[in-house]
């Protein structure tokens, strides 16, 4: 299940306008930075997000010289194309990238000169292309799905389930880009998730892969070497933990990767490992042990392997070698534009996107720990709220979370000096809330604008405090993590004027599950909004398209240990619900199918609990359509306004 709904929500209207006022400056977003080999140019995908626009913004490909930040926007050869995956050639003479024609599966690979000129089309393709990479000899490689039925990834809207099920699977393969088209480098019966070039003893690839459905089987992926269409398996985790982020050393003699309990492909976190590629059947070695941080990225910088990590609430960069110590801790989120720490390097030069809850993102560059601002595009952006990290103890753990409070709020929201608060629970559970600048279109921003404080905890099961903490809710979903959340609210109420009688709870994905679970376990919250949730782990096991993620977290399949699934199912305790609950989900959600929301809604209706369910057509795991996101947020705010407007007793069943 994916992380929180902050990435997916849309713009608000009516009485709860987005943060921006009329004529507000658009927010400039940076992603996918790619440094030229000499460290003198950085390519980024830049997006302008206009708070007042209903249009989905399209990124531009921008080149900037370092350190002055002089920018050149690359003119694309098509007006309706979306760029992605910029990659520099080893000699720095070409920047290649993928172009997708909007609303189609038509893609092409294009290259330009360092000045952004000399546009050359290298490949035209029907299907999916992603993760474009130049090899050491100047050859391009890419992950490709020919004639893909849909975009890869379980977050995407699922293809209709008709005809013979599983008769045809989209298999993503490594391919090199040649003059006559793609040359496949991995087998046709294997789905490759990630890869890196290995330059010695001959050009090859190291990657993660699994057989069968690509959405479902990442949790069983192994590490392999690929060459000439053949696979050699290098490593399979003996405890069924996940592996990700394979990174081959510059000399080709070893590969590093991250291993841990991860609940989603793409949101990697765990401990760093290294495998010697010169020794057949070698076992990987751990590069850190018993640390209180979660590695979310690996980079080779200046000949040193650098781990990027969440050390709640900070960003951590640390060299994983026995040379002189290199460790940098920073209060801001430093990433490649995503929500987890990540470092992009070329030689000793590095680049990061720097931001926090109240400081808008900018590009920074320089040696590790000595970055300087390259852009100033978001100067003048303000945040009308405060953000504070809070920590508390629970069952021997030190737990961390974030408290956001609006600087101004509608007068009716304050009763006798007390204010209402919404607890927003992130998805995953293997994920974390990091200090990202709040976009005006996100759920948190909308709740704050409506006058609610927002509490975003990182309970056990989250990233940021080491693998033991991430694994602490294994076979215990909803129990220990709920105790952590309760105690976090208790701690916060001692520091801030929170109205205990006007608490709400919301979340998406695992956060949606936790919302459904919480209303069966406590009457503390007066209203709830569950997005893309899970009501019944037993029925969910056979309904979702990614069931391979469940045995690592539950310790067994539902067929072998149904009791452990019932132990954490909201439906097991459904008759205890008293909380009015709004429910919403995408009609084509593969990860958390709408049948789960229907099951919960049906029960609440039968029990006479105030409820409402909206299923949004065409949506996958999250509201990507702006009109749907707007509608969901309007309904959520109206729901909380209705049930959190007073401070009296909770409403009970209506019959």
N, C-alpha and C positions, 0 to 999 in steps of 0.2 A: 504494500500500500504506500502511496506517495506521501510526501511531506505536506505541509499545510497549504491551505487554499489561498494564501497570499499571492502566489504566482498566477492564479487562475481567475481571480475575481474581476469584475468590471466596474464601470462608473456608476455612481449614484445620482439620483435627481431629487426633485421635490424638496421636502423640508430638511433633508440631510445631504446637502451638496458635498461634492468632493472637496479636498483641502483647498484647491486652487480657487481664487476668486475670479471674477470676470476679467479677461485679459491677462491671466496669470502666465508667467513664463513657463514654457514646456520643460519637462524634465529630460535631461540628456543621459541616456543609458549607454554603457560600453560593455561589450562582451567579446569572447573568443579572441583575445589579443594574440598576435603572432609576431615575434621578434625576428628581424633579419639576422643572418648568421654573424654579421659584424656588430650587431646591437645598435645600429644607427637609425633604423626605421622600425616602426611598429604599425601593423595593420590591425584594425578593429572593426567590428560590426557596431555601428552607432544607430541608436533608435531615439527619436524624439517622441515623447509621450505627452500629448496635449490633454490636460485634465478635462477640457470641455468638449472633446471630440468623441464621437461614437465610432470612428474609424479605427480598425486595427492597424497600428503603426508598422511600417515596413522598414527594415534596417538598411542603412547605406554602408558601403565598404569604404573605409577612410584610411589613408596613409598619413602618418605623422613622423616628422624627423625628430630625433632626440639629440640634445635635451630640450630644444626650443619649442617643440610641439607644433611646428608649422604643419598645417593640415591640407591634404588634397583628397577630395572625394572622387573616387574612381567612377567614370562614366560607364554604365553597363550597356551591353549590346541589345538589351530588350527592356521595354518599359514596364512589363508586368512580371519581372523576374525578382526572386528573393535570393540574395547571396548567403553563403554559409561556408564554414570550414576553410578559412584562409591558411595557406601553407607556403613557406619559402623554399626555393631550391637551395641546395648546398652552397652554390656559388653566389647566392643572393641576387641573381640576375633576373629571376622570375618569381612572381607571386601567383600561385594558382588558387582557384576557389571553385565552389560548386554554385551553379545557378539553377533555381527551380522556377518553372513557369507556374504562376499562382493557380490554385485549384485544379492542377493536373499532376500527373506523374512524369511529365516531360522535364528532363534535367540535362544539363551540359556542364562540362568542366572547361574552364576558361583560364588563361594566364595573361598577365600584364607585366610590363617592365617596372623597375623600382620607381619610376616617375609616374606610374599609373597609365602609361600609354602602351601602344603596340598590342592591342587586344587580339588574342589568338584562341580560337576554339579548338580544344584538344579532343573532345568527345561529346557526342550527342547520345542520349540514353533514355529509354523508357523504363522506369522503375525507381527504386530508392538508391540514393548515393549518400554516403556520409563518411566522416573521418578521413579526409584527404590528407595524405602524407608523402612528402618526398623522401626517397631513400638516399643512402650515401653515394650512390652512383648517378643520382639525378633522375632516377625513374620514379614515377608517381604510382602510389597505391591508394586503394579506396575500398571501403566496405560497400558491397552492392547487392541488391535484390532485383533480378530481372523480372519485369512485368509484375511488380509488387501489387498485391490486392489492396493494400493500404499502407500508411506510414508505419514503420516498425516501432514497437514499444507498447507496453500494456496501458500506458496513459492515454493512448489514442483511442478514438471511437472504434469499437470492434466491427469487423465485417459481419454481415448477416449470417446467422447459423442456419443454413439451408442445405439440402442435398445430403450427401454422405459426409458425415463429420470427420475431420482430420484426414480426408482422402488426399488433400494437397496442402502442403505447408510452404510458406515463404521461407526460403533458406538464405541467410545472409552470408556472403562469401568474400574472402579477400581476393582482390583482382589488381593486376598491374595495368596501367593505361598505356597501350601501344598504338602505333599509327593505324592499325587495322581493327582497333577496338579493345575490349577488355580481355585479358588473359587470366584465367582463373588459377589461383594459387592454393586454394583450400578445397576439400572434397565437396561434392554436391549434396551430400546427405548430412551436413553439419552446419549448425548455425554459429557463426563467429560474432562475438560481442565486441571485443576490443583487440587491438594488435599493436605491435611496434616492429620496426625493422631490426633485423640482426645482420650486421655487415660482414661477419666472419664466422666460419671459414669461407662461406659463399653467401651472397644475398639471400636471406630467408626472412621468416616472420615468426614472432612469438606472440601468442594470443590466448584468449579464453574462449571456450567453445563448448557446446553440448549438442547432442542429437535431439531431433524432434522440434516441437513447437518453441519458437524463440522467446515468446512472451513467458511461457511457463517454466522453461528449464534452465534459466540462468542460475538458479539456486543450486543446480547440480553441475555447473560448468567446471571444466578442468583446464589446466594450462598445457598448451601444446606448441610444437614447432611445425611450421607449414612451409612447404617448398614444392613447386611443380605439381600442385594438386594433391599432394600427399600429406598426411598428418602423422606426427610422432608425439604421443602423449608423454608429457614431462612430469606432471604432478597432479594428483587428485587429493583433496583434503580428506584426511581419514575420519574427521568428525562432522563431515557435511557442512562445514562453514563455507562462506562464500569467498571468492577471490576476485580481485579487480585491479585496475590501473597497472597493467604490466608495463614495465619500463626497462629496456635493455641498456646495459652499460655501454659507454662509447666504444670500448674495446671489444664488445660482443661476447664477453666471456661469462657474463652473469645477467640475470634478470631479477628485478625487484618487483614486488607487488604488495597489495594490502590484503590481509585476511581478517575476517571477522564475521559477526552475526549481522547481516545486512538485510533490510526488508524491501529494498527496491534497487533494481539496476539503475545506475546513474547517480545514486546518492551513496557513494562509497565511504566506508569508515571502518577502521580496525587497527590492527598492528602491522607494521612493515616487516616483510620477509624478503630473503634473498636466496636465489637458487643458482648454484654453480653449473653453468652450461657445459663446462669442459669435462665434467665427471658424469658418466652414465649412471642413472638411478641415484643420483645424489639427493639428499633430503634438504629442503630449505631450512635456513637458520633464521631465528628471530633477531631483528636488529634493535629492538627495545624490549624490555620486560617490566611488567608491573608498573607501567606509567599511568598517570592520571590525565591522559589526553587521548584524543582519537585522531589518527592520521587520516586525512581526506585527500591528500595529493602527494605525489613524488616528482622530483625534478632533478636533473643533472645541471649543476651550476658551477662553473669554474672548476670542473673536475671533481666536484664533491656531490654526493647524493644528499638532497635536502628533503626533509619531510615537512609538509604543511599540515597543521593540526588545529583542532578545536581544543582549547584548554579552558573550559568554561569559567568566565565569560570571554576569554581572550583568544586572539589568534597567536599561534606558535609556529615558528620556523626553526628547525633544528637539523644540523648536519649529522648524518648517520655513519660516522667513521671514527677512527681512533686518532685523527689529527687534532690540532688545537680546537677546543670547544667553540662551536658556533651556535648560539641560541638567541632568538629575537622574540620577545613577547610584546604584543601591541593590543591596546584597548579596542581598536577599530577592526572591522572585518576587512581582511586583505585577500582578494580572490581574483579569479579570472572573469568576474562579472556575475558568477553564480553565488549561491548561498553558503558554500563551504570554502574554507581557506584553500587557496591554490596559487602556485607561483609559476610564472612563465619566464624562462631563462634563455639566454644565448651568451655563451662564454661567462664572463663575470657580471654581465648586465642582466637585470631582471625588471619585470614590469608587473604591476598589480593594479586592480581597481580598488580604491580605498573609500570606505564609507562607514557610517554608523546610523543609528535610528534617526538622528537629528542632523547629520551632515551628509549632503547629497554626494553621490559617487563622482570621483575624478580619477583620471589615469595618473599614476606615479611611476617613476622609473629610476634606476640606479643600482648600485651594488646592494646586496641584501642588508636591510637595516639602515641604509643611507639613501632612501628614496627621496626624490623631489617631485613636486607636482608638475606634470606635463600639460594638463588641461585645466581650464578655469571656466568651463562651460556652464557649470551649475552655480556659479557665484550668485548670490541673491536668493537662492532657494532657502526657505525657512520651514521649520516644523512647529506647528502650533500646539505642541505637547512636550512634556518632559519624559525622559526615559531613565530608569534606574535599575541596575542589577541588584537582585536580592538573593540571599542564600539562607538556608535553614537546615536543620538536621531532621532525619527521619530514618528510624530503624538502623541507626549507625552510619547512614550515608549523609554526606553533605550534598544537598540538592540546590540547584541554581535556577533562577528564572528571571523574567523581566516584567517590570511594572511600568506601564505607560499611562500618563494622565493628561487630559487636555488642559491647556492653560486657561481657556475660557469654555464655559458650557452653558447650555440653556438653563435659565433660572429654575424651571420646574424640576430639574434633575437633582437639585440639592435640597435635602430634607434635614432640617435641624443640624446643618453642618456636615451631614453624611452624604456620600455619593454612591451611585450604583456601579457595579463592576461586572464585566463579562470575562470569564476564564476561557481562553482560547487554547485548545490542546492541539499540538502539532501532529502531523501524520507520521507514518513510519511503521512501528515505533522507533526503528533505528534511524534517527535523524536528530535535529536540534534546531531551536530558534536561535539564530545568530543576529547580531546588530546590523541589519540591513535597513537602508533608508526606506521609509514607508512611501510607497507609491500611492497617489491619490485614489487609484482604482482598487486598492486592496481592502479586504474585510476589516483589518485593524484600523486603517485610516478612517473608514466609514463609521465604525463604532465610536471612535474618538470624536469625530465631528458631530455625532449625534449626542455627545455628552457623557459617554460611558468611559470609565477607566477600563483598561485592558490588562489582564494578567496572563502571561505566556510562560508556563513552567516547562522545565526540562527534567521530568521525573525519571526514575530508573527505567532503563530501556533506551534512554537517549544517548546520543554521542556527547563527548566532551569531558568525560572523566575516566576513560579507560575501558577496556573490553569487559572487565568484571561488572562494571556498572551497566554497560549496554546489555549484558546477559542476565541482569538481575531480575527481569520480569519474565524470563523464559519459563514456560509452564505455569505462569501466574498472571496472565493478562488481566488487567482491571483491578487487581487486589492491591499489591504493593504500590503500584503507580498511583492509584487513587488515594492511598494514605499519604503519599508524598504531596499530592495536590492539595488535599485538605490542610495538611500542616503548613504548606506554603501560604495558603489563604490566611490561616491563623497568624502566621508571622507577619504578613503584610498588614493585617488589620491592627496590629500593634504599632505600625509605623505610619499608616495613612488613614484618612477618615472614610474608610470603606463601610458602607451600610450592609450589615450582615443579612438584613431582610430583603435586600434588592440585589441578589446575586444571580447571574445568568451563566450558562455554559454553552460553548459551541466548539465545533471542530469539523474537519473534513478527513475522510479516509480513516486511518486509525483514530484520528480525533473525532470523526463521526461515530465510530464504534464506541469510543470512550464516552461520548455524550449519551448514546443509547444505554450504555452500561450504567453510567452514573445515576440516571433517573430511576434505575431499578434498585439502587443501593442506598440512596440518601434523599431526603426531602430538603436538603440545604439550599438547593437552587430553585428559584421561583419560575424560571423559564429556560427552555433549551432549544437549540437549533442544530440538527444533525445532518451533515452533508456527506453523501457517499458512504454511509455507515454499514455496519454489520450487526445483525440482530441475533443470528443463530450460527455459531461456528460449525455445527454439525451439518446443517443444510447448505451452508456457504461452501463447504469443502467440495461438494459436487456441482456447484453452480458457477464458480469463478473460473477464469481462464489461466490462473497462475498458481494452482494448488501446491506446486512443488515448494513454495516458500514456507508452507505450514509445518511439516515435520521438524525442521530445525528449531522452530520456536515452541512447538508443543511436545517435541520429543518422540512423537509417533504419528502415524496416520490416524485419521478418524476411525478407520475400520479396526485398528489395533487397540486404540485407547479412547473410545467415545466419551468416557467420563471426564477426561481432562478438557475436552472441548466443551462439554456441558458446564463444567466448573466456571468458565468465563463467559458464558453466553447470556446476553440480556434476557432472552426468552425463558431461561430457566427461572428467572425471578420476576417475570413480567407483571404479576399481580400486585407487586409492591409499588408500581409507578403511580405517582400523584402529580407529576410535573407536566404542564402544558408543553408540547414538543412540536416544533416545525421540522419537517423532513424534506430533503430535496436530493436529487440524484440524476445522473445522465442516463438516457434510455439505452445507450450502447456502451455502458461501463463494463469493461472486462474484469477489472480488479475487484470492484465492489458492485455486483450486479443489482439492478433495481428490484429484483425479487426480494432482496434483504430488507430494503426500505418498505416495500409493500407488506412484508410479514410483520414488521414492527408497527406500521400504520394500522393494519387490520386489527392487531391486538389492542392498541390504544383506543380505537373506535369502539371495539367490543366492550372495553372496560369503562367507557364513558369519559376518558381523559381528553381534554381539549387538544386537538392535533390537526395538522394540515400536511398534505404530501403533494409535491410537484415533481413530475418526471419530465426532464427537458429533452425534446427530440434531437437526435443526431449527436448528442454530447457523449464523450467518453468519460474518463476519470477526471472530472473538473469542468467548469464552465468556460470553454474557450470562446464561445459566441458572446459578444459584448451584450447583445440584447438579453440573453439568458442570464448572464452574470448580473446585469442591472436589476432584472426582475427578482432574482434570488436575494440580492442584498436588500431591496426594498421590502420584500416580505419578511426577511429576518429582522430588520430594524423595527418594522411595524409590530412584529411579534413581541420583541423585547419591550417596546414602548407600552404595549398593551398590558403585559403582565408584571412589569417592573415599575409601574407608575406610582404605586403606593407602597406603604410599609406595614400593611396589616398581615393577617394570617394567609397562608398559602391556599389557593383554590384546590378543591378536591374533585372527585369524579362528578360528572354532570348528571348521573342517574344512579 
